């Protein structure tokens, strides 16, 4: 079966914003339950396990797939990947909203100047001390930035074949690392597992590998039959069951998280290639897609609003409102400046592949 185009006529990847909305919703629900803002916290935990971990894992698999797919498309069209353009795109996409968020926290005394160092340098996933609650969620953005630093260089300088082998290696090695940390470094494992790059990058690598072998997979009839069959509707059920069982550390660290990564990747692949299906239609429903558009700013700001004692649903509405302000007053202007900078810095290299929301 031939591969289908990744981009829609509008230049967007179908279902991607809806998937981002799902990821952020899982995180928000997790924090609401943790703070006692919604009923049934124990029920949610028993049924779905750590929804926050699941949400971030979805986000990582999406990121690995998106970044790798964009580089593949650019290499096909331009013959190479412009690393300068890549880092300009990432910097203007990620840094302005995050740095504005940190500036507000500093101005309101929610954090101190010394807290800025791990946040500004994206090293918050390697804690030398306990960071203030308001910035603890930045560990995931730190993992993401570390991925951006390493992966494009591997892809461009070492080639697609080597990058594919690296992805497979991560899928094999990271579960072993997690289990080793759990067994031999008990004082360190509680925070490091699912926070440090070497214990969580297999989620990113799963998305990378999906993008790298996307066409080979679709040429295998058994895979296409599985992906586009009605049985694929049970994939979310499998994800929920495995996530719930990941409360058992040995299972989670060695095989549970790996299974989650794979099932999430399958769901993402189907949603992107079949956006007209029932699940795809829901993900592409404008209100859901709009939450996905706000997802980055919403993820940044929800930590400030969702705290113990806050009134439901006022804190959620407050987080969404501030996320909208951040999106329209910081994210969108930053992307306009990015386009101007890229025309100046990257025009000699030719036309670049860009995707709305990238």
C-alpha positions as CSV (number, residue, x, y, z in Angstrom):
1,X,0.0,0.0,0.0
2,X,1.4,3.4,-1.0
3,X,2.1,5.9,1.7
4,X,-0.4,8.8,1.9
5,X,0.7,12.4,2.0
6,X,1.5,13.8,5.4
7,X,0.2,17.3,4.7
8,X,-3.3,18.4,4.1
9,X,-4.1,21.1,1.5
10,X,-3.9,23.7,4.2
11,X,-0.3,22.8,5.0
12,X,-1.2,21.3,8.4
13,X,-0.7,17.7,9.5
14,X,-4.2,16.3,10.0
15,X,-5.2,15.5,13.6
16,X,-2.0,16.9,15.0
17,X,-3.6,19.7,16.9
18,X,-6.3,17.4,18.2
19,X,-3.6,15.0,19.5
20,X,-1.8,17.9,21.2
21,X,-5.1,18.8,22.8
22,X,-5.5,15.2,24.1
23,X,-2.0,15.3,25.5
24,X,-2.5,18.5,27.3
25,X,-5.9,17.4,28.6
26,X,-4.4,14.3,30.2
27,X,-1.9,16.5,32.0
28,X,-4.5,19.0,33.2
29,X,-6.8,16.2,34.4
30,X,-3.9,14.6,36.2
31,X,-3.1,17.9,38.0
32,X,-6.8,18.5,38.8
33,X,-7.1,15.0,40.4
34,X,-3.8,15.4,42.2
35,X,-5.0,18.7,43.8
36,X,-8.4,17.3,44.7
37,X,-10.1,19.7,42.3
38,X,-12.3,17.0,40.7
39,X,-14.0,14.0,42.3
40,X,-12.9,10.5,41.6
41,X,-9.1,10.9,41.9
42,X,-8.6,7.4,43.1
43,X,-10.9,6.0,40.4
44,X,-9.0,7.9,37.7
45,X,-5.7,6.6,39.0
46,X,-6.9,3.0,39.2
47,X,-8.4,3.1,35.7
48,X,-5.8,5.1,33.8
49,X,-2.7,5.2,36.0
50,X,-0.7,8.3,35.8
51,X,-2.5,10.5,33.3
52,X,0.2,13.1,33.5
53,X,2.8,10.6,32.4
54,X,0.5,9.4,29.6
55,X,-0.1,13.0,28.4
56,X,3.6,13.8,28.3
57,X,4.3,10.5,26.6
58,X,1.8,11.3,23.9
59,X,3.5,14.7,23.4
60,X,6.9,13.1,23.1
61,X,5.9,10.6,20.5
62,X,4.1,13.3,18.5
63,X,7.3,15.5,18.7
64,X,9.6,12.7,17.6
65,X,7.3,11.9,14.7
66,X,6.8,15.5,13.6
67,X,10.4,16.7,13.8
68,X,11.7,13.7,12.0
69,X,9.0,13.8,9.3
70,X,9.6,17.5,8.6
71,X,13.3,16.8,8.2
72,X,12.6,13.9,5.8
73,X,10.3,16.1,3.7
74,X,12.9,18.9,3.7
75,X,15.7,16.6,2.6
76,X,13.5,15.2,-0.2
77,X,12.7,18.7,-1.5
78,X,15.9,20.5,-0.9
79,X,18.4,17.7,-0.9
80,X,19.5,18.5,2.7
81,X,18.3,19.8,6.0
82,X,19.1,23.4,6.9
83,X,20.2,23.1,10.5
84,X,20.4,26.9,10.9
85,X,16.7,27.2,9.8
86,X,15.7,24.3,12.1
87,X,17.2,25.9,15.2
88,X,15.7,29.3,14.3
89,X,12.3,27.7,13.9
90,X,12.6,25.9,17.2
91,X,14.0,28.9,19.1
92,X,11.2,31.3,18.0
93,X,8.5,28.6,18.6
94,X,9.6,27.5,22.1
95,X,11.6,30.3,23.8
96,X,9.4,33.5,23.7
97,X,6.3,32.0,25.5
98,X,8.4,30.1,28.0
99,X,10.6,33.1,28.8
100,X,7.6,35.4,29.1
101,X,6.1,32.8,31.5
102,X,9.2,32.8,33.6
103,X,9.4,36.6,33.6
104,X,5.9,36.8,35.1
105,X,6.7,34.3,37.8
106,X,9.8,36.2,38.7
107,X,8.0,39.5,38.7
108,X,5.3,38.1,41.0
109,X,7.9,36.5,43.3
110,X,6.6,33.0,42.6
111,X,10.2,32.0,41.8
112,X,13.6,33.4,42.7
113,X,16.4,34.4,40.4
114,X,18.3,31.2,41.2
115,X,15.3,29.2,39.9
116,X,15.8,30.8,36.4
117,X,19.1,28.9,35.7
118,X,17.6,25.4,35.2
119,X,14.5,26.9,33.5
120,X,16.4,29.2,31.1
121,X,18.9,26.5,30.2
122,X,16.4,23.7,29.9
123,X,18.1,21.5,32.5
124,X,15.2,21.3,34.9
125,X,15.0,17.5,34.3
126,X,18.2,17.1,36.2
127,X,17.3,18.5,39.6
128,X,20.1,19.5,42.0
129,X,17.4,20.5,44.5
130,X,13.6,20.7,44.7
131,X,12.3,23.4,42.3
132,X,9.3,25.5,43.1
133,X,6.0,23.9,42.2
134,X,5.3,26.5,39.5
135,X,8.2,25.4,37.3
136,X,8.4,21.7,38.1
137,X,6.6,20.8,34.9
138,X,9.4,22.3,32.8
139,X,11.3,19.1,33.1
140,X,9.4,17.9,30.0
141,X,10.3,21.0,28.0
142,X,13.9,20.3,29.1
143,X,13.8,16.8,27.6
144,X,12.3,18.3,24.5
145,X,15.0,20.9,24.0
146,X,17.7,18.3,24.6
147,X,16.1,16.2,21.9
148,X,16.2,19.2,19.5
149,X,19.9,19.7,20.2
150,X,20.9,16.1,19.5
151,X,18.5,14.6,17.0
152,X,18.8,16.9,14.0
153,X,22.6,16.6,14.2
154,X,22.4,12.8,14.2
155,X,20.0,12.9,11.3
156,X,21.9,15.3,9.1
157,X,25.5,14.4,9.9
158,X,25.2,10.7,10.2
159,X,22.4,10.0,7.8
160,X,19.0,8.3,7.8
161,X,20.2,4.8,8.1
162,X,22.3,5.6,11.2
163,X,19.5,7.6,12.7
164,X,17.2,4.6,12.3
165,X,19.6,2.4,14.1
166,X,19.9,5.0,16.9
167,X,16.1,5.0,17.3
168,X,16.0,1.2,17.5
169,X,18.9,1.3,20.1
170,X,17.0,3.8,22.2
171,X,13.9,1.5,22.2
172,X,16.0,-1.4,23.4
173,X,18.4,0.4,25.8
174,X,16.2,2.9,27.7
175,X,14.0,0.2,29.4
176,X,17.2,-1.5,30.6
177,X,18.5,1.8,31.9
178,X,15.2,2.5,33.7
179,X,15.2,-0.9,35.3
180,X,18.9,-0.5,36.3
181,X,18.2,2.8,37.9
182,X,15.2,1.4,39.8
183,X,17.3,-1.6,41.0
184,X,20.6,0.0,41.8
185,X,20.0,3.6,42.6
186,X,16.8,3.7,44.7
187,X,17.4,7.2,46.0
188,X,17.7,8.6,42.5
189,X,15.1,6.6,40.6
190,X,12.0,8.2,42.1
191,X,12.6,11.5,40.3
192,X,15.0,10.5,37.5
193,X,12.8,7.9,35.8
194,X,10.6,9.6,33.3
195,X,12.4,12.9,33.8
196,X,16.0,12.6,32.8
197,X,16.7,12.4,29.1
198,X,18.3,8.9,29.2
199,X,15.3,7.4,31.0
200,X,12.5,8.9,28.8
201,X,13.9,9.5,25.3
202,X,12.5,6.2,24.1
203,X,9.1,7.9,23.7
204,X,10.7,10.5,21.4
205,X,12.6,7.7,19.6
206,X,9.4,5.8,19.0
207,X,8.0,8.8,17.2
208,X,11.2,9.2,15.2
209,X,11.3,5.6,14.2
210,X,7.6,5.8,13.1
211,X,8.5,8.7,10.7
212,X,11.7,6.9,9.5
213,X,10.0,3.6,8.6
214,X,6.6,5.1,7.8
215,X,6.6,4.1,4.1
216,X,8.1,0.6,4.7
217,X,5.3,-0.1,7.3
218,X,2.6,0.9,4.9
219,X,4.0,-1.4,2.2
220,X,3.4,-4.3,4.5
221,X,-0.1,-5.5,4.1
222,X,-0.4,-6.9,7.6
223,X,0.4,-3.5,9.1
224,X,-2.0,-1.6,6.8
225,X,-4.7,-4.2,7.6
226,X,-4.1,-3.7,11.3
227,X,-3.9,0.1,11.2
228,X,-7.0,0.6,9.2
229,X,-9.2,-2.2,10.6
230,X,-12.0,-1.7,13.0
231,X,-9.8,-3.4,15.6
232,X,-7.7,-0.3,15.7
233,X,-10.5,1.4,17.6
234,X,-9.5,-0.8,20.6
235,X,-5.9,0.7,20.7
236,X,-7.0,3.5,23.1
237,X,-8.5,0.8,25.3
238,X,-5.1,-1.0,25.3
239,X,-3.4,2.3,26.2
240,X,-5.7,2.9,29.1
241,X,-5.3,-0.7,30.4
242,X,-1.5,-0.6,30.2
243,X,-1.3,2.8,31.7
244,X,-3.3,1.7,34.6
245,X,-1.1,-1.3,35.1
246,X,2.0,0.9,35.0
247,X,1.5,1.6,38.7
248,X,3.7,-1.5,39.1
249,X,7.2,-0.1,38.7
250,X,9.0,-3.2,37.3
251,X,6.4,-3.7,34.7
252,X,6.2,0.0,33.8
253,X,10.0,0.6,33.5
254,X,10.9,-2.5,31.6
255,X,8.0,-3.1,29.2
256,X,4.9,-1.1,30.2
257,X,6.2,2.3,29.0
258,X,7.6,0.7,25.8
259,X,4.2,-0.8,25.0
260,X,2.5,2.5,25.7
261,X,4.9,4.2,23.3
262,X,4.2,1.8,20.5
263,X,0.4,1.9,21.0
264,X,0.4,5.7,21.1
265,X,2.5,5.7,17.9
266,X,-0.1,3.4,16.2
267,X,-2.9,5.7,17.3
268,X,-1.1,8.8,16.0
269,X,-0.3,7.1,12.7
270,X,-3.9,6.1,12.1
271,X,-5.3,9.5,13.1
272,X,-2.9,11.3,10.8
273,X,-3.5,9.0,7.8
274,X,-7.3,8.6,8.3
275,X,-8.5,12.0,9.6
276,X,-11.9,11.3,8.2
277,X,-12.6,8.4,10.5
278,X,-14.6,8.6,13.7
279,X,-11.5,9.3,15.9
280,X,-10.0,11.6,13.3
281,X,-13.2,13.6,13.0
282,X,-13.2,14.2,16.7
283,X,-9.5,15.2,16.8
284,X,-10.1,17.6,13.9
285,X,-13.3,19.1,15.3
286,X,-12.5,22.8,15.5
287,X,-13.0,23.3,19.3
288,X,-10.7,20.3,20.0
289,X,-8.1,21.5,17.4
290,X,-8.2,25.0,18.9
291,X,-7.2,23.6,22.3
292,X,-4.3,21.9,20.5
293,X,-3.3,25.3,19.0
294,X,-3.3,26.7,22.6
295,X,-1.6,23.5,24.0
296,X,1.9,24.9,24.5
297,X,0.9,28.0,26.3
298,X,-1.8,26.1,28.2
299,X,0.8,23.6,29.3
300,X,3.0,26.4,30.5
301,X,0.4,28.2,32.5
302,X,-1.8,25.5,33.9
303,X,0.7,24.8,36.7
304,X,0.1,28.3,38.1
305,X,-3.7,28.0,38.2
306,X,-4.3,24.4,39.2
307,X,-3.2,24.3,42.8
308,X,-4.7,22.8,45.9
309,X,-7.6,24.9,47.1
310,X,-8.4,26.5,43.7
311,X,-12.1,26.5,42.7
312,X,-13.1,24.3,39.9
313,X,-13.7,25.2,37.1
314,X,-12.5,28.8,37.6
315,X,-8.8,27.8,37.6
316,X,-9.2,25.9,34.4
317,X,-10.9,28.8,32.7
318,X,-8.2,31.1,34.0
319,X,-5.5,28.9,32.6
320,X,-7.2,28.8,29.2
321,X,-7.7,32.6,29.2
322,X,-4.1,33.3,30.0
323,X,-3.0,30.7,27.4
324,X,-5.1,32.6,24.8
325,X,-3.3,35.8,25.8
326,X,0.0,34.1,25.5
327,X,-0.8,32.6,22.1
328,X,-2.0,35.8,20.5
329,X,0.3,38.3,22.1
330,X,3.5,36.2,22.3
331,X,3.4,33.1,20.2
332,X,1.9,34.5,17.0
333,X,4.1,37.7,17.0
334,X,7.2,35.6,17.7
335,X,6.4,33.4,14.7
336,X,6.0,36.5,12.5
337,X,9.4,37.7,13.6
338,X,10.7,34.2,13.0
339,X,9.6,34.3,9.3
340,X,11.4,37.6,8.9
341,X,14.6,36.3,10.5
342,X,14.4,33.2,8.3
343,X,14.1,35.2,5.2
344,X,17.2,37.0,6.1
345,X,19.3,34.2,7.5
346,X,18.2,31.2,5.4
347,X,17.0,32.6,2.0
348,X,20.2,31.6,0.2
349,X,19.6,28.0,1.0
350,X,16.4,27.9,-0.9
351,X,12.8,27.3,0.0
352,X,12.3,25.5,3.3
353,X,9.7,23.1,4.4
354,X,7.4,24.7,7.0
355,X,4.1,23.5,8.5
356,X,1.5,25.6,10.2
357,X,1.9,25.0,14.0
358,X,5.5,23.9,13.6
